[in-house]
Amino acid sequence: MEDTRNAPAPEQRLADDLRTLIEEGEALLRGVASEAGALGADAQQRLAEQLESARGRLAELEKVATERTKAAAKATDDWVHDNPWQAVGIGVGVGLVVGLLIGRR
């Protein structure tokens, strides 16, 4: 069974994959640059434009993910401040369930 406790969120995995793709594309672009003729220069220009576009989308994805995370943290903080005893009760309940599960092993 796979351990998912420390696994990154899907948005983070996507951002990491995009970042890797951009880095590999830039490396390919640098490698082809010295051997490119007229046809290669056109392809090189298109690839550079697409990499720049991907970089912009990655930055936007990271911005949206950060904003969502901050909004969720703020909502949770507000709820806990508005309902402290319910938060304590939920914490006790979760702790009890985890304790029972651990105790069964």
Sequence and secondary structure as in RCSB ss.txt:
>XXXX:A:sequence
MEDTRNAPAPEQRLADDLRTLIEEGEALLRGVASEAGALGADAQQRLAEQLESARGRLAELEKVATERTKAAAKA
TDDWVHDNPWQAVGIGVGVGLVVGLLIGRR
>XXXX:A:secstr
    TT   HHHHHHHHHHHHHHHHHHHHHHHHTT  HHHHHHHHHHHHHHHHHHHHHHHHHHHHHHHHHHHHHH
HHHHHHH HHHHHHHHHHHHHHHHHHHHT 
